[in-house]
């Protein structure tokens, strides 16, 4: 596309832009696309990952007009990114009414343009153009939403903007519906209409004997590819809805074929192998549909109609598989005492039965176990991790949920491993500011639209930084230090060495101690200001140290209670050869945190003095009570930090230190009375509150991202150890940082494997014992349906093809069904007589 005109009236610029965009589409059958910052995509407003170039330009122009009109940004984009408006534009003045008219007029132009592109893409079944149109409508919808939020002031007094917003909202939803319809048509046209492997009535064995037919494998491959494509194109929430609809519609065709299919005796084994593979594939595909493991029980939560339909179809298919595809001898053993005693007739208590049977590996079991049907949600950590693996965007609440599930088993496992791995690591406090905008890091900046200048690449997920992140999350979310954190610390025999009184000044610390100190950062800033001001106004070092202890005591309620509880338990666990300041870990940690704050303040003041051109001051006489200039804040900060290292010398502040520790103990005891019940602490609403507590700081934001990234990278090892119900073994400790989860696999591997299990190993590995356990589950099946399904079995209809042994079993099953049918007829006739 030729260079876009940047000067002139907005309406004219948009008209020319759309003309050139249409010309480009007509000549190349594509439209130009641009990426949106990865940190912006998704979220509450459901931003897309990619969108059309034309929509990006329009939003840029809108933002410029908004800034000119209202002299502040709309909230859509960081103001630093839209401050590049030419000076002559900045001098212009627009009235709010003029701004609204420009937005409404250009919105109308773009809606017409999208209508044309959508119609063209539907005529040519062009998924790429359709997804770009869907994303473009979503981007402009979100921009208009930000403008309507400015309506709280009195600058905008019209409903026209909201009407435009609704138009783009409806447009986005309509394109999503068309996208779903197009995908469903493609599945039916190119995959399900393959006739060669669907001639189930023929007596000729299919060439892939006892394996899944290529229709099932092609469907499985298409669904996987479409899932990845949707995740990278349309907005994440819409992508989930489209994928759910695709899965539901395709299952309608597949399940109907299996329910009404009448395979020949030769093709019957492959027919039911296909049915079981469809169930197994669906179980894996539905992982992308759920937001959390709450969703596997549709009756418990608010689930969509599509998900309930998927469950109903899969349960129907499972009933057919159990009654028509099970081995003859297993079926006879289950029904030999009469059909009325079969467990399958009893009322179904778990609508996810098909999921537990078809994919027990998703729950950490090698084969189906009846006990899994009563598996409480708290124990489904492996299933929750599998859901995390296929989410279109991370959920920070879900990260906290998996860390807390099953009595914090994952947190305990990772802390034990990371502390032992990092036992010899001593580092400075991580500088998370490098992940924000800065001159030194411009080379790493994201080039996506709406980026606020942040580093968009993957964060460093080294073991030491992950240990810092996990420990920070643990202390902020009040994880029990007695059962989890302190035992993990003891994995390092020298864990207490950093708590000696001579280590206060040491800026090279274990990552877990840096995480604890990070929780004090905001609390120490006012103390530093108070101390510097006190020294500047004539306070002695002794008085300053006394003031510091008073501040510690007064600000105790502001310290996260999780940190205080941990410090208290660390004090009970330190060995006899550890001698912290004042004899308490509380004083040691508080003094170390204050020393760190003073150290950082001295560096900032020194840099400020170096970069500020101010006339040199005449040297002032230093008071006899000080060894430094108390009016020089940089020197004062250094001197105060050095004095902290000997705050307990000569027992000068012993009484204050003891009083402070007593106050902290009383506060911990007071808060312990209000400890919430475990079931409340692990509920989704409470986890969302804890997530907000972590996300309120930049350190917390980066810690959640690093923890999520580390879990995803090492998911294979984590799942293996959770399934074995063991801690990370010595061999795993060597391999956990190299055994990385690979999200992309070869095409042939994806097509012929369900997860990491080959297609032909699923159905064929079902032993008679497993079949009996599968048949011994309540499914709410009526007796007449049981009879109809059993009587339509190929081995019941074609007895001549069976061995003598199997023929006798088949005849016995047939007799049981006929007797049950006669009993039903007799009971119904007797009921009719009584009625007469």
C-alpha positions in Angstrom: 0.0 0.0 0.0 1.3 3.4 -0.9 2.3 5.8 1.8 -0.7 6.9 3.8 -1.5 10.6 3.9 -1.0 11.9 7.4 -2.1 15.5 6.9 -5.5 16.9 6.3 -9.1 16.4 7.5 -9.7 13.1 9.4 -12.7 12.2 7.2 -10.7 12.6 4.0 -7.8 10.7 5.4 -10.0 7.8 6.4 -11.8 7.8 3.0 -8.4 7.6 1.1 -7.1 4.9 3.5 -10.2 2.7 2.9 -10.0 3.2 -0.9 -6.4 2.1 -0.9 -7.1 -0.8 1.5 -9.9 -2.0 -0.9 -7.6 -1.6 -3.9 -4.9 -3.7 -2.2 -7.4 -6.4 -1.4 -8.7 -6.5 -5.0 -5.3 -6.8 -6.4 -3.8 -9.3 -3.9 -6.9 -10.9 -2.2 -5.3 -10.1 1.1 -5.3 -7.2 3.5 -2.4 -5.8 5.4 -2.2 -6.8 9.0 -0.4 -5.5 12.1 0.2 -7.0 15.5 -1.1 -5.7 18.8 1.2 -5.8 21.9 1.0 -9.2 23.5 0.5 -7.7 26.9 -2.5 -5.8 25.6 -4.2 -8.6 23.7 -7.0 -10.4 25.5 -7.9 -9.0 28.9 -11.3 -7.8 30.0 -12.0 -6.0 26.7 -10.8 -9.0 24.7 -8.3 -7.3 22.4 -7.2 -9.3 19.3 -3.6 -10.4 18.7 -3.5 -9.2 15.1 -5.7 -6.7 13.3 -5.9 -4.9 9.9 -3.5 -2.1 9.1 -6.4 0.2 8.3 -8.0 -0.2 11.7 -4.7 0.6 13.4 -4.3 3.8 11.4 -7.9 4.9 12.2 -7.4 4.3 16.0 -4.1 6.3 15.8 -5.9 9.2 14.2 -8.8 9.0 16.6 -6.4 9.1 19.6 -4.7 12.1 18.1 -8.0 13.9 17.7 -9.0 13.0 21.3 -5.8 14.4 22.7 -6.2 17.6 20.7 -9.8 18.0 21.9 -9.5 17.0 25.6 -5.7 17.5 26.3 -5.4 14.1 27.8 -5.3 10.5 26.6 -8.4 8.4 26.5 -6.9 5.5 28.5 -6.6 3.3 25.5 -3.0 4.1 24.9 -0.2 5.3 27.1 0.1 9.1 26.7 3.8 8.9 26.0 3.1 7.0 22.9 0.7 9.6 21.4 2.8 12.6 22.3 4.3 12.6 18.8 1.7 14.8 17.3 3.1 17.6 15.3 3.3 21.0 17.0 0.9 22.5 14.6 -1.7 19.8 15.4 -1.1 20.3 19.1 -2.0 24.0 18.7 -5.3 23.1 17.1 -8.5 23.2 19.1 -11.5 21.0 18.6 -14.8 21.1 20.4 -16.2 17.9 21.9 -19.1 18.0 19.6 -16.7 18.2 16.6 -14.8 15.2 17.9 -17.9 13.2 18.3 -19.0 14.0 14.7 -15.6 13.0 13.4 -15.7 9.6 15.2 -19.3 8.9 14.2 -18.7 9.8 10.5 -15.4 7.8 10.2 -17.0 4.8 12.1 -19.8 4.7 9.5 -17.2 4.7 6.7 -15.3 1.8 8.2 -18.5 -0.2 8.9 -19.4 0.0 5.2 -15.8 -1.0 4.3 -16.0 -4.0 6.7 -19.3 -5.1 5.2 -17.7 -5.3 1.7 -14.7 -7.2 2.9 -16.7 -9.6 4.9 -19.0 -10.4 1.9 -16.0 -10.9 -0.3 -14.2 -13.2 2.2 -17.4 -15.3 2.6 -17.8 -15.6 -1.1 -14.3 -16.9 -1.4 -14.2 -18.8 1.9 -11.2 -16.7 2.9 -10.5 -17.3 6.6 -7.5 -15.0 6.8 -9.5 -11.9 5.6 -12.5 -12.8 7.8 -10.4 -13.1 10.9 -8.7 -9.8 10.2 -12.1 -8.1 9.8 -13.3 -9.7 13.1 -10.2 -8.4 14.9 -10.6 -4.9 13.3 -14.2 -4.6 14.5 -13.0 -5.7 18.0 -10.3 -3.1 18.1 -12.5 -0.2 17.1 -15.2 -1.4 19.5 -12.7 -1.2 22.4 -11.6 2.2 21.3 -15.1 3.5 21.3 -15.7 1.9 24.7 -12.8 4.0 26.1 -14.4 7.1 24.6 -17.8 6.4 26.1 -16.1 6.0 29.5 -15.2 9.7 29.3 -18.9 10.4 29.4 -18.6 10.7 33.2 -17.5 14.3 32.7 -19.7 16.9 31.1 -17.6 17.1 27.9 -19.5 14.4 26.0 -23.2 14.5 26.3 -24.5 12.3 23.5 -25.6 8.7 22.9 -24.1 8.7 19.4 -20.7 7.3 20.6 -22.5 4.5 22.4 -24.5 3.7 19.4 -21.3 3.4 17.3 -19.9 1.1 20.0 -22.9 -1.1 19.9 -22.6 -1.2 16.1 -19.0 -2.5 16.2 -19.9 -4.9 19.0 -22.7 -6.4 16.9 -20.4 -6.4 13.9 -17.7 -8.3 15.8 -20.2 -10.9 17.0 -21.7 -11.3 13.6 -18.4 -11.9 11.9 -17.6 -14.4 14.7 -20.8 -16.3 13.8 -19.9 -16.3 10.1 -16.4 -17.5 11.0 -17.9 -20.4 13.0 -20.3 -21.2 10.2 -17.4 -21.2 7.7 -15.3 -23.6 9.8 -18.2 -25.9 10.3 -18.9 -26.0 6.5 -15.2 -26.7 5.8 -15.2 -29.6 8.3 -18.3 -31.1 6.7 -17.2 -30.6 3.2 -13.6 -31.7 3.3 -13.4 -34.1 6.2 -16.7 -35.8 7.0 -17.7 -36.5 3.4 -14.9 -39.0 2.9 -16.8 -42.1 1.9 -14.1 -44.8 1.6 -13.6 -45.3 5.3 -17.2 -45.0 6.2 -18.6 -48.0 4.4 -19.1 -49.8 7.7 -21.5 -52.3 6.3 -19.0 -54.0 3.9 -17.4 -57.3 4.7 -14.0 -56.1 3.6 -11.6 -55.1 6.4 -10.4 -51.5 6.3 -6.7 -51.2 5.5 -6.0 -49.6 8.8 -7.3 -52.6 10.7 -7.8 -52.0 14.5 -6.7 -48.4 14.1 -8.5 -45.2 13.8 -9.8 -44.4 10.4 -8.3 -41.4 8.6 -11.5 -39.4 8.9 -11.1 -39.3 12.7 -7.4 -38.5 12.4 -8.0 -35.7 9.8 -10.7 -34.2 12.0 -8.4 -34.4 15.0 -5.6 -32.6 13.1 -7.9 -29.9 11.7 -9.3 -29.1 15.1 -5.8 -28.8 16.6 -4.6 -26.5 13.8 -7.8 -24.4 13.9 -7.4 -24.0 17.7 -3.8 -22.6 17.2 -5.0 -20.4 14.4 -7.9 -18.9 16.3 -5.7 -18.3 19.4 -3.3 -16.2 17.2 -5.9 -14.3 15.2 -9.2 -13.4 16.7 -9.7 -12.1 20.3 -9.2 -14.9 22.9 -12.7 -15.0 24.4 -14.3 -15.0 20.9 -11.7 -17.7 19.8 -12.9 -19.9 22.7 -16.6 -19.4 21.7 -15.9 -20.2 18.0 -13.8 -23.3 18.9 -16.5 -24.5 21.3 -19.1 -24.1 18.5 -16.9 -26.0 16.0 -16.4 -28.9 18.4 -20.1 -29.0 19.2 -21.2 -29.0 15.6 -18.7 -31.6 14.4 -19.6 -33.9 17.3 -23.2 -33.7 16.1 -22.2 -35.4 12.9 -19.7 -37.8 14.4 -21.9 -39.0 17.3 -25.0 -39.4 15.1 -23.0 -41.7 12.8 -21.9 -43.9 15.7 -25.2 -44.0 17.4 -27.1 -45.0 14.2 -24.3 -46.9 12.5 -24.6 -50.6 11.8 -21.1 -51.9 11.1 -20.5 -55.3 9.7 -18.9 -58.0 11.9 -15.5 -57.4 10.2 -15.5 -53.7 10.6 -17.0 -53.6 14.0 -13.7 -53.5 16.0 -12.5 -50.5 14.0 -15.9 -48.8 14.3 -15.7 -48.8 18.1 -12.0 -48.0 18.1 -13.0 -44.9 16.2 -15.7 -44.1 18.7 -13.3 -44.4 21.6 -10.7 -42.3 19.8 -13.4 -39.6 19.1 -14.1 -39.5 22.9 -10.4 -39.3 23.7 -9.8 -36.5 21.2 -12.8 -34.6 22.4 -11.6 -34.8 26.0 -8.3 -33.2 25.0 -10.0 -30.6 22.8 -12.4 -29.6 25.5 -9.4 -28.4 27.6 -9.4 -25.3 25.4 -13.1 -24.7 26.2 -12.8 -24.6 30.0 -11.6 -21.6 32.0 -11.1 -23.8 35.1 -11.8 -27.3 36.3 -15.1 -26.0 37.7 -16.4 -26.3 34.2 -16.2 -30.1 34.0 -19.4 -30.3 36.0 -22.0 -28.4 33.9 -24.6 -28.6 36.6 -22.4 -26.8 39.2 -21.4 -23.7 37.3 -22.6 -21.3 34.7 -21.8 -23.1 31.5 -22.8 -22.4 27.9 -25.4 -24.4 26.1 -22.7 -25.6 23.7 -20.7 -27.2 26.5 -23.7 -28.9 27.9 -24.5 -30.2 24.4 -20.9 -31.6 24.1 -21.4 -33.5 27.4 -24.7 -34.9 26.3 -23.4 -36.1 23.0 -20.3 -37.7 24.5 -22.4 -39.5 27.2 -24.6 -40.9 24.5 -21.6 -42.1 22.5 -20.1 -43.6 25.7 -23.3 -45.6 26.3 -23.2 -47.0 22.8 -19.5 -47.9 23.2 -20.1 -49.7 26.5 -23.1 -51.7 25.3 -22.1 -52.4 21.7 -18.3 -52.2 21.7 -17.4 -54.0 24.9 -16.1 -57.6 24.8 -18.8 -60.3 25.0 -17.5 -62.0 28.1 -17.3 -58.6 30.0 -20.9 -57.7 28.9 -22.1 -61.2 30.1 -20.4 -60.8 33.4 -22.1 -57.4 34.0 -25.6 -58.4 33.0 -25.7 -62.1 34.0 -27.8 -61.3 37.1 -30.4 -59.4 35.0 -30.4 -56.1 33.2 -32.3 -54.5 36.1 -29.2 -55.0 38.3 -26.8 -53.3 35.9 -25.1 -50.2 37.3 -25.5 -48.4 34.0 -29.3 -48.1 34.5 -28.9 -46.3 37.8 -29.2 -42.5 38.0 -26.1 -40.7 36.7 -24.4 -38.6 39.4 -21.5 -37.2 37.4 -22.1 -35.8 34.0 -18.3 -35.9 33.3 -18.2 -39.7 33.4 -17.2 -39.8 29.7 -14.3 -37.5 30.4 -12.9 -39.7 33.2 -13.3 -42.8 31.1 -11.9 -41.5 27.8 -8.9 -39.5 29.2 -7.9 -40.7 32.6 -4.4 -39.4 31.9 -5.7 -35.8 32.1 -6.3 -36.5 35.8 -3.1 -38.3 36.5 -4.3 -41.9 36.1 -2.9 -44.4 33.6 -6.4 -46.1 33.3 -9.9 -45.4 34.5 -10.5 -45.8 38.2 -14.0 -45.7 39.6 -12.7 -43.5 42.5 -12.0 -40.7 40.1 -15.8 -40.0 39.7 -15.8 -38.8 43.2 -12.6 -36.8 42.8 -13.1 -33.5 44.6 -12.2 -30.3 42.7 -9.4 -29.6 45.2 -7.6 -32.8 44.0 -7.9 -32.0 40.2 -4.6 -30.1 40.1 -3.3 -32.2 37.1 -6.5 -31.5 35.1 -6.2 -27.8 36.0 -2.6 -27.7 34.7 -3.7 -29.3 31.5 -6.4 -26.6 31.1 -3.7 -24.0 31.7 -1.7 -25.5 28.9 -4.3 -24.9 26.3 -5.7 -21.5 27.4 -5.6 -18.8 24.7 -4.2 -16.3 27.4 -2.9 -16.7 30.9 -5.2 -16.4 33.9 -3.3 -15.1 36.9 -6.1 -16.3 39.2 -5.6 -19.7 37.8 -1.9 -19.6 38.6 -2.7 -18.9 42.2 -5.3 -21.7 42.1 -2.9 -24.4 40.9 -0.3 -23.2 43.5 -2.9 -23.7 46.3 -4.6 -26.9 45.1 -4.2 -30.2 46.9 -2.8 -28.6 50.0 -0.2 -26.5 48.1 1.5 -29.6 46.6 2.8 -27.7 43.6 4.1 -24.8 45.7 5.8 -27.2 48.1 7.3 -29.2 45.2 8.7 -26.2 43.4 10.0 -24.4 46.5 11.8 -27.6 47.6 13.4 -28.0 44.2 14.3 -24.4 43.6 15.8 -23.7 47.1 17.9 -26.8 46.8 18.9 -25.9 43.2 19.8 -22.3 44.2 21.5 -23.1 47.5 24.7 -21.6 46.2 23.1 -18.6 44.5 23.6 -15.2 46.0 22.3 -12.2 44.0 21.4 -8.6 44.3 17.7 -7.6 44.5 16.2 -8.2 41.0 15.6 -4.9 39.1 12.2 -5.4 37.6 12.3 -1.8 36.2 14.2 -3.2 33.3 11.0 -4.7 32.1 9.4 -1.2 31.8 10.2 1.5 29.3 13.7 2.8 29.5 16.5 4.1 27.3 18.7 1.1 28.0 16.2 -1.4 26.9 14.7 0.1 23.8 16.2 -2.6 21.6 13.8 -5.1 23.3 10.7 -3.0 23.0 7.7 -4.6 21.5 6.8 -3.2 18.0 3.1 -4.1 18.5 0.3 -1.5 18.4 -0.8 -0.1 21.8 2.5 -1.1 23.4 3.3 1.0 26.4 7.1 0.6 25.8 7.4 -2.6 27.8 9.8 -5.4 27.0 7.5 -7.9 25.3 10.0 -10.8 25.1 10.0 -13.7 27.5 11.2 -12.9 31.0 14.2 -14.5 32.4 12.8 -17.7 34.0 16.1 -18.9 35.6 15.7 -21.0 38.8 16.9 -18.1 41.0 14.4 -15.6 39.5 11.6 -18.1 39.7 12.4 -18.8 43.3 12.2 -15.1 44.0 8.9 -14.9 42.2 7.4 -18.0 43.9 8.5 -16.9 47.4 7.1 -13.4 46.8 3.7 -14.8 45.8 3.8 -17.2 48.8 4.4 -14.5 51.4 1.9 -12.0 49.9 -0.9 -14.7 49.6 -0.3 -15.9 53.2 0.7 -19.5 52.4 1.3 -21.4 55.7 5.0 -21.0 56.6 5.1 -23.9 59.1 4.1 -26.7 56.6 5.4 -25.3 53.4 8.0 -22.5 53.4 10.2 -23.2 56.4 10.6 -26.9 55.5 11.5 -25.8 52.0 14.1 -23.4 53.4 15.7 -26.3 55.3 16.5 -28.0 52.0 19.5 -25.7 52.0 21.7 -26.6 55.0 23.2 -23.1 55.0 19.8 -21.3 54.8 20.3 -19.3 58.0 23.8 -18.0 57.2 22.3 -14.9 55.6 20.5 -14.0 58.8 23.6 -13.2 60.9 24.0 -9.7 62.3 27.1 -9.2 60.1 25.0 -9.8 56.9 22.7 -6.7 57.2 25.0 -4.7 54.8 25.5 -7.5 52.4 23.6 -6.8 49.1 24.3 -10.3 47.7 21.6 -12.5 49.2 19.7 -15.7 48.4 16.7 -15.2 46.1 14.1 -16.2 48.7 15.4 -13.5 51.1 15.3 -10.9 48.4 11.6 -11.8 47.9 10.9 -11.3 51.6 12.6 -7.9 51.5 10.7 -6.9 48.4 7.5 -7.0 50.5 8.9 -4.1 52.6 9.8 -1.8 49.8 6.8 0.6 50.0 6.8 0.5 53.8 10.4 1.6 54.2 10.2 4.7 52.0 8.4 6.9 54.6 10.8 5.6 57.3 13.8 6.7 55.1 12.2 10.2 54.7 11.6 10.5 58.4 15.1 9.5 59.3 16.8 11.8 56.7 14.6 14.7 57.9 15.4 14.0 61.5 19.1 14.0 60.9 18.9 17.1 58.9 17.2 18.9 61.7 19.8 17.9 64.3 18.9 14.4 65.5 21.9 12.3 66.6 22.5 8.8 65.3 21.2 7.3 68.5 18.0 9.3 68.2 17.7 8.3 64.6 18.0 4.6 65.4 15.4 5.0 68.2 13.1 6.7 65.7 13.6 3.8 63.3 12.5 1.3 65.9 9.5 3.4 66.7 8.6 3.5 63.0 8.9 -0.3 62.8 6.5 -0.7 65.7 4.0 1.8 64.4 4.0 0.5 60.8 3.7 -3.2 61.8 0.0 -3.4 60.7 1.1 -2.2 57.2 3.5 -5.2 56.8 1.9 -8.1 54.9 0.8 -10.6 57.5 2.2 -13.5 55.5 5.7 -12.0 55.8 5.3 -11.5 59.6 4.2 -15.1 60.1 7.1 -16.4 58.1 9.6 -14.3 60.0 8.1 -15.5 63.3 8.4 -19.2 62.2 11.9 -18.6 60.9 12.9 -17.4 64.3 11.7 -20.7 65.8 13.7 -22.6 63.2 17.1 -20.9 63.2 20.0 -23.0 64.5 22.0 -22.1 67.6 25.0 -20.9 65.5 22.9 -18.1 63.9 23.0 -14.8 65.7 20.7 -12.1 64.2 20.6 -8.5 65.3 19.0 -8.1 68.7 18.8 -11.9 68.9 15.6 -11.9 66.8 15.0 -12.6 63.1 12.3 -9.8 63.2 14.9 -7.1 64.0 17.3 -8.7 61.5 14.8 -8.6 58.6 13.5 -5.1 59.4 17.0 -3.7 59.7 18.1 -5.4 56.5 15.0 -4.0 54.6 15.7 -0.5 55.9 19.4 -0.8 55.1 18.4 -1.8 51.5 16.1 1.2 51.2 18.8 3.6 52.5 21.3 2.1 50.2 19.0 2.6 47.2 18.2 6.1 48.3 21.9 7.0 48.5 22.5 5.8 45.0 19.5 7.8 43.7 20.7 11.0 45.5 24.2 10.5 44.2 23.0 10.1 40.6 20.7 13.1 41.0 23.6 15.2 42.4 25.8 14.1 39.5 23.2 14.9 36.8 22.1 18.2 38.3 24.1 21.3 37.3 24.0 23.4 40.5 26.7 25.7 41.9 29.0 24.1 44.4 28.2 24.8 48.0 30.7 26.1 50.4 31.9 23.4 52.7 30.0 23.5 55.9 31.3 22.7 59.4 30.4 19.2 60.5 28.9 19.1 64.0 30.9 17.3 66.6 28.1 14.8 67.2 28.3 13.5 63.6 31.0 12.0 61.4 29.2 13.2 58.3 27.4 16.3 56.9 23.8 15.9 58.2 22.6 18.3 55.5 24.0 16.0 52.8 21.2 13.5 52.4 23.4 11.1 50.4 26.0 11.0 53.2 23.3 10.8 55.8 21.7 7.8 54.1 25.0 5.9 54.0 25.8 6.8 57.7 22.3 5.7 58.8 22.7 2.4 57.0 26.0 1.7 58.6 24.6 2.5 62.1 21.8 0.0 61.5 24.4 -2.8 61.5 25.2 -2.1 65.1 21.8 -1.0 66.4 22.0 -3.6 69.2 25.6 -2.7 70.3 26.1 -2.0 74.0 22.4 -2.8 74.6 21.5 0.8 73.8 18.1 -0.1 72.2 17.4 -3.4 73.9 14.2 -2.3 75.6 12.8 -0.8 72.3 13.8 -3.9 70.3 12.0 -6.2 72.9 8.9 -3.9 72.8 8.8 -3.9 69.0 9.0 -7.7 68.9 6.2 -8.0 71.5 4.0 -5.7 69.5 4.7 -7.8 66.3 3.8 -11.0 68.2 0.6 -9.5 69.5 -0.4 -8.4 66.0 0.3 -11.8 64.5 -1.8 -13.4 67.3 -4.6 -10.9 66.7 -4.6 -11.7 62.9 -4.4 -15.4 63.6 -7.8 -15.3 65.3 -9.3 -14.1 62.0 -7.8 -16.8 59.8 -10.4 -17.8 57.2 -11.5 -21.4 56.7 -9.6 -23.4 54.1 -12.6 -23.8 51.8 -13.0 -20.0 51.6 -9.3 -19.4 51.0 -9.4 -21.7 47.9 -12.7 -20.3 46.4 -12.4 -18.5 43.2 -13.7 -15.1 44.6 -11.1 -15.2 47.3 -8.4 -16.2 44.9 -9.3 -13.2 42.8 -8.9 -10.9 45.8 -5.4 -12.4 46.4 -4.6 -12.0 42.8 -5.4 -8.3 43.0 -3.1 -8.1 46.1 -0.2 -9.5 44.1 -0.9 -7.5 41.0 -1.0 -4.2 42.8 2.8 -3.9 42.6 5.2 -4.2 39.6 7.1 -6.9 41.4 3.9 -8.9 41.9 3.0 -8.6 38.2 6.4 -9.8 37.0 6.4 -12.6 39.7 3.1 -14.0 38.4 4.3 -13.9 34.9 7.6 -15.5 35.7 5.9 -18.3 37.8 3.4 -19.0 35.0 6.2 -19.1 32.4 8.3 -21.4 34.6 5.4 -23.8 35.2 4.5 -24.0 31.5 8.1 -24.5 30.5 8.6 -27.5 32.9 5.0 -28.8 32.7 6.2 -32.3 31.6 8.2 -32.9 34.7 5.6 -31.4 36.9 2.8 -33.5 35.6 4.9 -36.7 35.8 5.7 -36.1 39.5 2.2 -35.1 40.4 0.9 -38.2 38.7 3.3 -40.4 40.6 2.4 -38.5 43.8 6.1 -37.9 44.6 8.4 -35.0 45.1 10.8 -34.2 42.3 13.3 -37.1 42.2 17.1 -36.7 41.9 17.1 -37.5 38.2 14.2 -35.0 37.6 16.2 -32.3 39.5 18.9 -32.7 36.9 16.4 -32.7 34.0 13.7 -30.3 35.1 15.4 -27.3 33.7 16.1 -29.0 30.3 12.9 -31.2 30.0 10.9 -28.3 28.5 7.4 -28.5 27.3 7.3 -28.2 23.5 4.1 -26.6 22.3 4.7 -27.3 18.6 5.3 -30.8 17.3 5.7 -32.4 13.9 2.5 -32.6 11.8 2.6 -36.4 11.5 3.1 -36.7 15.3 0.0 -34.5 16.0 -2.1 -36.4 13.5 -1.3 -39.9 14.8 -1.1 -39.2 18.5 -3.6 -38.1 21.1 -1.4 -36.0 23.4 1.6 -38.4 23.6 -0.3 -41.6 23.1 -0.6 -43.3 19.7 -4.1 -43.7 18.4 -4.0 -47.5 18.3 -2.9 -47.8 21.9 -5.9 -46.3 23.5 -8.7 -48.7 22.7 -6.5 -51.8 22.3 -5.0 -51.4 25.8 -8.4 -51.7 27.6 -8.2 -54.9 29.6 -11.3 -56.9 30.8 -10.7 -55.4 34.3 -10.8 -51.9 32.9 -13.9 -52.7 30.9 -15.7 -54.0 34.0 -14.9 -50.7 35.8 -16.2 -48.7 32.9 -19.4 -50.7 32.8 -19.8 -50.3 36.6 -20.8 -46.6 36.5 -24.3 -45.1 36.6 -25.4 -43.5 33.3 -29.2 -43.1 33.7 -29.9 -45.4 30.7 -33.4 -46.9 30.4 -33.7 -50.6 30.3 -35.3 -50.7 26.8 -32.4 -48.7 25.4 -30.0 -51.2 27.0 -31.8 -54.0 25.2 -31.9 -52.2 21.9 -28.2 -51.4 22.0 -27.1 -55.0 23.0 -29.4 -56.6 20.4 -27.8 -54.4 17.6 -24.3 -55.7 18.4 -22.6 -57.2 15.3 -21.5 -60.3 17.3 -25.1 -60.9 18.4 -26.5 -60.5 14.9 -23.8 -62.7 13.1 -23.4 -65.6 15.4 -21.8 -67.8 12.7 -18.7 -65.7 12.7 -18.0 -66.4 16.4 -16.0 -69.2 18.0 -18.0 -71.9 19.8 -17.1 -70.3 23.2 -18.1 -66.8 22.1 -21.3 -68.1 20.4 -22.5 -69.6 23.7 -21.8 -66.3 25.5 -23.7 -64.3 22.8 -26.7 -66.7 23.0 -26.8 -66.3 26.8 -26.7 -62.5 26.5 -29.5 -62.7 23.9 -31.6 -64.8 26.2 -31.1 -62.3 29.1 -32.3 -59.5 26.8 -35.3 -61.4 25.6 -36.4 -62.3 29.1 -36.1 -58.7 30.2 -38.2 -57.6 27.3 -40.9 -60.2 28.1 -40.9 -59.1 31.7 -41.4 -55.5 30.6 -44.3 -56.6 28.3 -45.9 -58.6 31.1 -45.7 -55.7 33.6 -47.0 -53.2 31.1 -50.0 -55.5 30.2 -50.8 -56.1 33.9 -50.7 -52.3 34.4 -53.2 -51.8 31.5 -55.6 -54.4 33.0 -55.5 -52.6 36.4 -56.2 -49.4 34.6 -59.3 -50.9 32.8 
